[in-house]
Amino acid sequence: MIKRPLKYITTTILILSTSLFSFGQAAKAEAEIRDIMKKLDAVGLSVAVVKKGNIIYTNSFGLKNIESNTALTDKDIFRIASISKSFSATSIMQLAEAGKLSLDDDFSKLVGFKVRNPKFPETIITLKMVLSHTSSINDSEGYFNFNVINPEKSQNWTKCYNDYEPGKAYKYCNLNFNMVGAVIEKLSGERFDQYVKHHILDPLKLYGGYCVDSLDNSLFTTLYEYDKVSKTFVPDPSAYASRREELKNYVTGYSTPLFSPTGGMKISATDLARYMTMHMNQGKYKGVKIITKKSAKLMQTKISEEEGYGLAITNVDNLIPGKIMTGHTGSAYGLYSAMFFEPKEKFGIVVITNGSNTTYTNDFNSILLETINCLYNNFIK
């Protein structure tokens, strides 16, 4: 019989106890998540939990595609909607660090056409205003074509502005970020999707992107709108529509909305969690620096007091009781997504669903809210 030192036995017991505890945590969380999905009639759900800079849990539940009865897996990717805005803002911070622009620059000069609220023609609309949704620009004329706001292209361009002075109030606006994508192209010399790939995704070793036609379409998770009349889920294929034909006549710095810098990122929950951790760690992930600590802090600092919004990242106090969480949500085509972290305690959670019959609670989609709190209670608290 081999005698083991007491220290060895104690360490072995500790490892076994920790493993059993972790298994118990996961089993409890998974049972609760399945109950949440059943209650809110969710199609599929992918989640990731980060603690102290490391991903400690990922899983996927339900279906990737109802029609083929295909199970959702961790490697599958989603069009994550408005969380995409933070990739655009991160790119801008990189260009600012390189001295190619300033957040205080006149946005008109950056984007290449006049951007001025006709009710306040002397007030310069800055890049910072556009990034923080305080530009006074709105989406009333649409946001997938710059002609709607370009005075040389549309007679109705004045409708794209609200009645308040730029910089004085907040109004969420998708057009802001599609125009930001054009600025990234003009200042970097790279097509928007390629810039994000080369300067954010590739350095972090993440699979995803804005260009549908450059990705493996077998990984696309079908997105479903819930029809309350027929009580069925209806797939929306436009979420991953090919852009091959439009790209043939692409004009750098003007055709940019084809990629939807405002909402077109396709990525898995696990890789989104890695990207989130970079922001949580103030610009670095696993030794790779994407932006400086100063830039990361600036993105997370609220500009609009009431909304808590910074530069494509917001701060909320109604997601997890007693916590101020930093991140963003997304919703489009039936998808709902959330990416939130606590910068001081160094934990974060990503939740994405490809369809559900759900309402809103505390201004959050209920399935996101309940799942995030389930994961927090089981893995972080």
Secondary structure, DSSP 8 states (H G I E B T S, - for coil): -----HHHHHHHHHHHHHHHHHHHHHHHHHHHHHHHHHHTT-SEEEEEEEETTEEEEEEEEEEEETTTTEE--TT-BEE-GGGGHHHHHHHHHHHHHTTS--TTSBHHHHHTS----TTSTTS--BHHHHHTT-S-B--TT-SS-GGGT-TTT-TTGGGGB-SS-TTSS----HHHHHHHHHHHHHHHSS-HHHHHIIIIIHHHT--EES-GGGS-GGGB---EEEETTTTEEEE-GGGG---HHHHTT--TTTSGGGG-TTT--EE-HHHHHHHHHHHHTTSEETTEESS-HHHHHHHHS-SBTTTTB-SS-EEESSSSTT--EEEEEEEETTEEEEEEEETTTTEEEEEEES-----EETTEEHHHHHHHHHHIIIII-
